[in-house]
Amino acid sequence: MRAYSLAVVFGALFGLSACANMSFSGGTAGNVTGPAAVEAAFAPPEETTVTAPPPPPTARTEDAFDTTTAEERAAAVAPTEPAGERVLGTTVATLGAPTDPGLWLETPLVSAVGPGRVEAKANGKSVSLELRPIEGPATAGSRISLPALRLLEVGLAGLHELTVYAK
């Protein structure tokens, strides 16, 4: 019985390892792989307004990845006048590329880069940031920068419901 169980486990692992060489589009995974593919998928837009430098290659901690200045963080959490803002909707966001510096939200709720603000449903905290467009329906999820998540104080892991405002 034990030999049979091991055979089933090894058979399943062998079968699943073959799936690792397939892509979701039916081709092979060899067409786009490696760190360059990941960087291309999470590259900041060319028209970004973010001024924070990228983290050093040796970054391993939250503090090392967060290259925003104390002044940038203070400005991002400063109370804002709601006049002139418009609600774009709600989104569920997760941590974006931690090597992409600055305060930003990549979301399908916008079609161009621009200033905005997000408010966490969990605690009501708010952060002003750059809104960046991504492909997908308005109901698709969003990605948010590590510094913005830290300022929202909702934790880096998990899914966070946010209300998104355009300025």
N, C-alpha and C positions, 0 to 999 in steps of 0.2 A: 504494500500500500504506500509506504514512504517513497519507494523508488518511483512509483507511478506519479505521486504528487510532485516530486522533483522534476520529472520529465515534463509535466504540464507547465510548471513554473518556467523551466528553461525554454520550452517551446514558445511560451507567451513572450518571454523576453527577446528571444530571437526574432519572432514575428514583429514585435514592436520596434526593434532596432532597424528593421527594414523601413518602417514608416518615417524614421528620422531622416532618410535620404529623399523624401518626397516633399513637395511644396503643396500649399493649398490650392494652387492653380493647376495642378496635374503634372507639372514638370518635375525636374530634379532640383534639389536644394543647391546644387552647385552653381546656379546662375547668379545668385547674390548671397554672399556669406561673409562672415567675419566682422571685425570691429568697424570696418568702413561702412558696411551695410547698416549697422546700428546707428552710427553717427549720421549717415545720410537721412535715415528715417526720423531722427530727432534733431535735425539741424535747425538753428533759429532762423527766422525769416531775414532776408537781406535788409529790409527796411525797419529793423528793430530800433527802439529808442533806449534800450538797456545800456547802461554805461559801466556796470560792474565787470571787472576782469574775470576771465575763466579761472576755475580753481587750479591749483598746482597739480601736476601729474601724480604727486605723492599723496594727494588728499584721500583720507580714509574715514574721517569723522564728519559729523554734521557741521561742526564749526569750520573745518577746513573747506568743505564744499560751499559754504555760505560766504561769498565774497562781497556781499553788500556792506556798505558802510553804516555806521551808527546813524548818520544823518539820513541816508536813504530809508533805513528801517523806521526812523521816527516820522519821516514824511509819509510813509506808506500807511501808518496807523493813526495819523492825525485825523481828527474829526473833519468830515467833508460836508459841504453844503449840498443837500439833495437837489437843489434847484439846478436844472439843466441836465440832470441824470435821467436816464430812462432804463426801466427794467427790461432786460433782454430775455430773461427766463431763469429757470433753475437747471442745474446740471449736477451730475455726479462726477467728481474728480478724484484722480489718483496721482501719486507722485510722478512727475515727468522726469526727464533726463537730469540727473543731479549735476552733471558737468556743464549744463546750459545755465550761465550766470543770470542773476537779476530776479526781478519780481514780475512774473508773467503767468498767464493762463492760456493754454491752447484749447480752443473750443470751436465747435461748429456753429455757435450762436452768432459769430461775426464773420464778415466776408473780407475785412481788411484789418490791418494792424491799427490799434488805437488805444487811447487811455480808457481805463475802466476801474471797476471796483468789484470785489466779491465779498459776500457776507456768509459766514458759516452758520448753517441751521442749528448745529449742535450747541453753540455757545453765543451766537450773535456777534462775534468778533468780525471786524471788517478790515480789508487791506486794499489799498489802491495799487494797481498794477497795470501792466501792458496786456491787452487782449490780442491774441494771435489766432488767425483762422486756421482750421484744419478741415479736411474733407469729412463728410458724413452728414446724416440727417440731424436736425436740431435736437433730437432725442438721444443722440449718441453721447458717450461720455467725454470727459475733458481731462487734460493733463495740467498739473499746476507745479510751479517751481518749488524747490526745497525751501528757499528763504520765505516764500509766501506761506507755505504750510506751517513753518515755524512761527510766523507772526500770528497766524490764525489759532495757534495752540490746539490743534486737533490731532496731532500725531502725524508721523510720516507714513505709517502703514494704513492700509484700509481704503475704503471708499467714503468720500466726504460730500454731503449734499451742500451745494452752494447756490446762492442767488447771485446772478451776474447783472451788473449795471454798466452801461456805457456812459462816458462823460462827454 
